[in-house]
Amino acid sequence: MIRPIVKSRFMLSRPSVDATAQDMDVAQDLLDTLQAHADECAGMAANMIGQQKRIIAFFDGDAPVVMLNPQVASHTGQYQAQEGCLSLEGVRTATRWRKITVRYQVLRNDSLVWKTRGYTGWTAQVIQHELDHCDGLLI
């Protein structure tokens, strides 16, 4: 289901709690909402649709990806980026990493299992932006 975008700085600044296998409806709503805003948004975190869960969705090329409880396991190549956000007006400077390895969970047979994958460039930047949302950081 497509959900409204949260613009409340209070709601967005609260850290999210770990997602569970029972939060797959939140993950699906997040994915539906991301796809509805694909022309103006490359990624979203669950708090952007009013759910304080550690779930992100983003486009890896044209393919939508959902991650539960993502965390950056390693990173290299620090740089400064200019970023906008669907939930906040304006553009801000953020410190990002060019290459990251992300550890995250997916649902498999009614259980969450851990996966690890590397990302670079724009996709890595989008993931880091959404992880900031999960941590309650406003850029």
Secondary structure, 3 states (H helix, E strand, C coil): CCCCCCCCHHHHCCCCECCCHHHHHHHHHHHHHHHHCCCCCCEEEHHHHCCCECEEEEEECCEEEEEEEEEEEEEEEEEEEEEECCCCCCEEEEEEEEEEEEEEEEEECCEEEEEEEEEEHHHHHHHHHHHHHHCCCCC
